[in-house]
């Protein structure tokens, strides 16, 4: 038996309880914008999860927790590509992380993935009772009811957070004269305090810490309530009125001409204006794959290693965005493009776009 709908018409708790009460075996897929989440069930209990959100991969989550460093993750990912062994198993066998830590991280990661679904205002979902293959994942056992209360609590907490930090372009800063020693900060909050001195936006902080939307905003909110943080909110310009249908058709025409990058930008604008436009979502997926393949074949072969053509100290004069600055910080003369894509908590296409821009600006070369 299958079930499909929208979260605006059937709340997430109702969807999850329908699976639990019926002791269903199968999977639920949730889709919103660029994000797809799959939750797997056996007899009404959660046994695994998947998402295409780069920040919610096991390696990135362990980085955020401080259990591994980037060198550890690169070593494990290289072995994963060679052996096709599950990343978690590699981390355990290589004695990088204890098995108990990996299992705990997987449970926490699945919990975070589900908790984030509670923050979605809308999205499409589909339950399928077809057989699924979890051979490439470590299975866990979690009760749905144990997650519902925390998910609802976080939804209420998120409203409070967004009343202070309206979006991730917000720039939190340290309050003048604040005594950090007296504030009794946690290890993570101390990291945040340092980043606050650099006047980075929340989006930039998330990249630096490899942290998820809620977890980073929540910690910043704790600092705000401790009177450690002030808030700067950049002005938002008004968007001009456009015709989504016309834009979509123009995108299709560009796809036939193999102008995938231009088509992608149009489809993304359609989704911004019409978040539930499934046709545009399908075209975005096709266009993104095509853009990545074009870049790999032309300017960015995955086995090539980028290196700077200019002194790194002169990068500031180019006024790079925070995403561009982050990817630039990954260029160390030894990581090839494939490694940078694997290790960075950003989507593949966004990483390649940045590298292509740096290459076209003649800031980096390839060898």
C-alpha positions as CSV (number, residue, x, y, z in Angstrom):
1,X,0.0,0.0,0.0
2,X,1.3,3.5,-0.9
3,X,0.5,6.9,0.5
4,X,1.3,10.3,-1.1
5,X,0.5,13.9,-0.2
6,X,1.8,17.2,1.0
7,X,2.9,18.2,4.5
8,X,0.6,21.2,4.3
9,X,-2.4,18.8,4.2
10,X,-1.1,16.0,6.3
11,X,1.3,16.9,9.2
12,X,4.5,15.0,9.6
13,X,3.5,13.5,13.0
14,X,0.4,12.0,11.3
15,X,2.5,10.6,8.5
16,X,5.0,9.0,10.9
17,X,2.3,7.6,13.2
18,X,0.4,6.1,10.2
19,X,3.5,4.0,9.5
20,X,4.0,3.2,13.2
21,X,0.5,2.2,14.1
22,X,0.2,0.1,10.9
23,X,3.6,-1.5,11.6
24,X,4.5,-0.8,8.0
25,X,7.6,-2.0,6.2
26,X,8.8,0.3,3.4
27,X,10.2,3.8,2.9
28,X,8.9,7.4,3.0
29,X,10.5,9.9,0.6
30,X,10.2,13.6,1.4
31,X,11.0,16.2,-1.3
32,X,11.4,20.0,-1.0
33,X,13.3,22.2,-3.4
34,X,16.7,20.5,-3.8
35,X,16.5,18.3,-0.8
36,X,15.3,14.7,-0.8
37,X,15.1,12.6,2.4
38,X,14.2,8.9,2.6
39,X,13.3,7.2,5.9
40,X,13.3,3.4,6.0
41,X,11.0,1.3,8.2
42,X,10.7,-2.3,9.2
43,X,7.5,-3.3,11.1
44,X,6.9,0.4,12.0
45,X,10.4,1.0,13.4
46,X,13.0,3.2,11.7
47,X,16.0,1.2,10.5
48,X,17.9,3.7,8.4
49,X,17.7,7.1,6.5
50,X,19.2,8.7,3.5
51,X,19.4,12.3,2.3
52,X,21.1,14.2,-0.6
53,X,21.9,17.1,1.8
54,X,25.7,17.1,2.0
55,X,25.8,18.5,5.5
56,X,23.9,15.5,6.8
57,X,26.2,12.8,5.6
58,X,28.0,10.6,8.3
59,X,31.4,12.0,7.6
60,X,30.3,15.6,7.8
61,X,28.3,14.8,11.0
62,X,31.4,13.3,12.6
63,X,33.4,16.3,11.6
64,X,30.9,18.5,13.3
65,X,31.1,16.4,16.5
66,X,34.9,16.6,16.5
67,X,35.2,12.8,16.3
68,X,37.3,13.0,13.1
69,X,39.3,15.5,11.1
70,X,39.4,16.2,7.4
71,X,42.5,14.0,6.9
72,X,40.7,11.1,8.5
73,X,37.6,11.6,6.3
74,X,39.7,11.9,3.1
75,X,41.5,8.6,3.9
76,X,38.2,6.9,4.6
77,X,36.5,8.3,1.5
78,X,39.4,7.2,-0.7
79,X,39.1,3.7,0.7
80,X,35.4,3.8,0.2
81,X,35.8,4.6,-3.5
82,X,38.4,1.8,-4.0
83,X,36.6,-0.9,-2.0
84,X,32.9,0.2,-2.0
85,X,32.8,-0.6,1.7
86,X,30.5,1.4,3.9
87,X,32.1,4.5,5.2
88,X,31.2,3.7,8.8
89,X,32.7,0.3,8.6
90,X,35.9,1.7,7.1
91,X,36.2,4.2,10.0
92,X,35.8,1.4,12.5
93,X,38.2,-1.0,10.8
94,X,40.9,1.7,10.4
95,X,40.5,2.5,14.1
96,X,39.6,6.1,13.3
97,X,36.3,5.9,15.3
98,X,35.0,3.4,17.8
99,X,32.0,1.3,16.7
100,X,29.9,2.7,19.5
101,X,30.7,6.2,18.3
102,X,29.7,5.3,14.7
103,X,26.4,3.7,15.8
104,X,25.6,6.6,18.1
105,X,26.4,9.1,15.3
106,X,24.1,7.2,12.9
107,X,21.2,7.4,15.4
108,X,21.8,11.0,16.1
109,X,22.1,11.8,12.4
110,X,18.9,10.0,11.6
111,X,17.2,11.9,14.4
112,X,18.5,15.2,13.1
113,X,17.3,14.4,9.6
114,X,13.8,13.7,10.9
115,X,13.8,16.7,13.3
116,X,14.7,18.9,10.3
117,X,11.6,17.6,8.5
118,X,9.5,19.1,11.3
119,X,10.8,22.5,10.3
120,X,9.6,22.2,6.7
121,X,6.6,24.5,6.0
122,X,5.6,22.2,3.1
123,X,6.9,19.4,0.9
124,X,5.8,16.3,-0.9
125,X,5.9,12.9,0.6
126,X,5.4,9.3,-0.7
127,X,5.3,6.0,1.2
128,X,6.1,2.9,-0.7
129,X,6.0,-0.7,0.6
130,X,8.2,-2.0,-2.1
131,X,11.4,-3.9,-1.2
132,X,14.4,-1.7,-0.5
133,X,18.2,-2.5,-0.4
134,X,20.1,-1.2,2.6
135,X,23.3,-3.2,2.0
136,X,25.3,0.0,1.7
137,X,24.1,1.4,5.1
138,X,24.5,0.3,8.7
139,X,21.1,-0.4,10.1
140,X,19.8,1.0,13.3
141,X,16.6,0.5,15.4
142,X,14.6,3.6,16.5
143,X,11.1,4.1,17.7
144,X,9.1,6.8,16.0
145,X,7.2,7.9,19.1
146,X,10.5,8.7,20.8
147,X,11.2,11.3,18.1
148,X,7.8,13.0,17.9
149,X,8.0,15.0,21.1
150,X,11.5,16.3,20.4
151,X,10.5,17.2,16.8
152,X,7.5,19.2,17.9
153,X,9.6,20.9,20.6
154,X,12.2,21.9,18.0
155,X,9.5,23.3,15.7
156,X,8.4,25.6,18.6
157,X,12.1,26.4,19.3
158,X,12.7,27.2,15.6
159,X,10.0,29.9,15.7
160,X,11.9,31.5,18.6
161,X,15.2,31.2,16.8
162,X,13.9,32.7,13.6
163,X,12.4,35.7,15.6
164,X,16.0,36.6,16.4
165,X,17.9,35.2,13.3
166,X,15.3,35.6,10.4
167,X,17.5,33.8,7.9
168,X,21.0,32.5,7.4
169,X,22.3,35.7,5.9
170,X,22.0,37.2,9.3
171,X,25.4,38.1,10.8
172,X,25.7,37.5,14.6
173,X,28.5,39.4,16.4
174,X,29.9,39.4,19.9
175,X,28.4,42.1,22.2
176,X,30.9,44.8,22.9
177,X,32.7,44.2,26.2
178,X,31.3,40.7,26.8
179,X,33.2,38.6,29.2
180,X,33.6,35.2,27.5
181,X,35.2,33.5,30.6
182,X,32.2,34.5,32.8
183,X,29.8,33.2,30.1
184,X,31.0,29.5,30.7
185,X,30.9,28.5,27.1
186,X,30.9,24.9,25.8
187,X,33.7,23.8,23.4
188,X,31.4,24.3,20.4
189,X,30.3,27.7,21.7
190,X,34.0,28.8,22.0
191,X,34.4,27.9,18.3
192,X,31.4,29.9,17.5
193,X,32.7,32.9,19.6
194,X,35.9,32.9,17.5
195,X,33.9,32.9,14.2
196,X,31.7,35.7,15.6
197,X,34.8,37.9,15.8
198,X,35.2,37.5,12.0
199,X,31.7,38.8,11.4
200,X,30.7,35.8,9.4
201,X,27.1,35.1,8.4
202,X,25.3,32.1,9.8
203,X,25.7,30.4,6.3
204,X,29.4,30.9,6.5
205,X,29.5,29.6,10.1
206,X,27.6,26.4,9.0
207,X,30.2,25.8,6.3
208,X,33.1,26.3,8.7
209,X,31.7,24.0,11.3
210,X,30.2,21.4,9.0
211,X,27.0,21.9,11.0
212,X,23.4,21.6,10.2
213,X,20.9,24.5,10.0
214,X,19.1,23.8,13.3
215,X,22.2,22.8,15.4
216,X,24.2,25.9,14.5
217,X,21.3,28.3,14.8
218,X,20.3,26.7,18.2
219,X,23.8,27.2,19.6
220,X,23.9,30.8,18.4
221,X,20.5,31.3,20.0
222,X,21.9,30.0,23.3
223,X,24.7,32.6,23.0
224,X,22.1,35.3,22.3
225,X,20.1,34.4,25.4
226,X,23.3,34.6,27.4
227,X,23.8,38.1,26.1
228,X,26.9,37.1,24.3
229,X,25.6,37.8,20.8
230,X,24.2,40.8,18.9
231,X,22.5,40.6,15.4
232,X,23.1,42.3,12.1
233,X,20.5,41.7,9.4
234,X,21.4,42.7,5.8
235,X,18.8,44.5,3.7
236,X,16.8,42.4,1.3
237,X,16.1,43.8,-2.2
238,X,12.6,43.4,-3.7
239,X,12.4,40.9,-6.5
240,X,10.8,41.8,-9.8
241,X,7.6,40.1,-10.9
242,X,8.2,37.3,-13.4
243,X,6.2,34.7,-15.3
244,X,7.2,31.2,-14.0
245,X,5.5,29.3,-16.9
246,X,7.3,31.4,-19.5
247,X,10.6,30.9,-17.6
248,X,10.1,27.2,-17.5
249,X,9.5,26.9,-21.2
250,X,12.6,29.0,-21.9
251,X,14.5,26.6,-19.7
252,X,13.3,23.6,-21.7
253,X,14.5,25.3,-24.9
254,X,17.9,25.9,-23.4
255,X,18.1,22.3,-22.4
256,X,17.6,21.2,-26.1
257,X,20.5,23.6,-27.1
258,X,22.7,22.0,-24.3
259,X,22.9,25.3,-22.5
260,X,22.5,23.5,-19.2
261,X,23.9,26.2,-16.9
262,X,21.5,28.9,-18.2
263,X,18.6,26.4,-18.1
264,X,19.4,25.4,-14.5
265,X,19.3,29.0,-13.4
266,X,15.8,29.5,-14.9
267,X,14.4,26.3,-13.4
268,X,15.8,27.3,-9.9
269,X,14.0,30.6,-10.2
270,X,10.8,28.8,-11.1
271,X,11.2,26.7,-7.9
272,X,11.8,29.8,-5.9
273,X,8.5,31.2,-7.1
274,X,6.6,27.9,-7.2
275,X,8.2,25.6,-4.6
276,X,5.9,22.7,-5.4
277,X,6.5,22.7,-9.2
278,X,7.4,19.0,-9.7
279,X,8.2,19.5,-13.4
280,X,10.8,22.2,-12.6
281,X,12.3,19.9,-9.8
282,X,12.8,17.1,-12.4
283,X,14.4,19.4,-14.8
284,X,16.7,20.8,-12.1
285,X,18.0,17.3,-11.4
286,X,18.7,16.7,-15.1
287,X,20.3,20.0,-15.6
288,X,22.6,19.7,-12.6
289,X,23.9,16.3,-13.7
290,X,24.5,17.7,-17.2
291,X,26.4,20.8,-15.8
292,X,28.6,18.6,-13.6
293,X,29.4,16.3,-16.5
294,X,30.2,19.3,-18.8
295,X,32.6,20.7,-16.2
296,X,34.3,17.4,-15.5
297,X,34.8,16.9,-19.3
298,X,36.0,20.4,-20.1
299,X,37.7,22.4,-17.4
300,X,37.6,20.3,-14.2
301,X,38.8,16.7,-14.7
302,X,38.2,15.0,-11.3
303,X,41.8,13.6,-11.1
304,X,43.4,17.0,-11.5
305,X,44.8,18.9,-8.5
306,X,44.0,22.7,-8.2
307,X,46.7,25.0,-7.0
308,X,46.9,28.8,-6.6
309,X,48.5,30.9,-9.3
310,X,48.5,33.9,-6.9
311,X,49.7,34.4,-3.3
312,X,46.8,33.2,-1.1
313,X,47.2,36.4,0.9
314,X,45.9,38.4,-2.1
315,X,42.6,36.6,-2.3
316,X,40.9,39.2,-0.1
317,X,41.1,41.8,-2.9
318,X,38.8,39.6,-5.1
319,X,35.9,39.8,-2.7
320,X,34.9,36.2,-2.9
321,X,31.5,35.0,-1.5
322,X,31.7,32.9,1.7
323,X,31.1,29.7,-0.4
324,X,33.9,30.7,-2.7
325,X,36.2,31.5,0.2
326,X,35.4,28.2,1.8
327,X,36.2,26.2,-1.3
328,X,39.4,28.3,-1.8
329,X,40.4,27.2,1.7
330,X,40.2,23.6,0.6
331,X,42.8,24.1,-2.1
332,X,46.1,22.9,-0.7
333,X,48.0,21.7,-3.7
334,X,47.6,18.1,-2.8
335,X,43.8,17.4,-2.9
336,X,42.5,16.7,-6.3
337,X,39.0,17.9,-7.5
338,X,37.4,14.6,-6.6
339,X,38.7,14.9,-3.0
340,X,37.5,18.5,-2.6
341,X,34.0,17.5,-3.8
342,X,34.0,14.5,-1.4
343,X,35.1,16.5,1.7
344,X,33.2,19.8,1.3
345,X,29.8,20.1,3.0
346,X,28.3,21.6,-0.2
347,X,26.5,20.1,-3.2
348,X,28.7,18.8,-6.0
349,X,27.4,21.3,-8.6
350,X,28.0,24.3,-6.2
351,X,31.6,23.2,-5.5
352,X,32.3,22.7,-9.2
353,X,30.8,26.1,-10.1
354,X,33.1,27.8,-7.6
355,X,36.2,25.9,-8.8
356,X,35.3,26.8,-12.4
357,X,35.0,30.5,-11.5
358,X,38.3,30.5,-9.7
359,X,39.9,28.8,-12.7
360,X,38.3,31.3,-15.2
361,X,39.5,34.2,-13.0
362,X,43.0,32.7,-13.3
363,X,43.3,32.4,-9.6
364,X,44.0,28.7,-9.7
365,X,45.6,26.2,-12.2
366,X,45.3,22.5,-12.5
367,X,48.0,19.8,-12.6
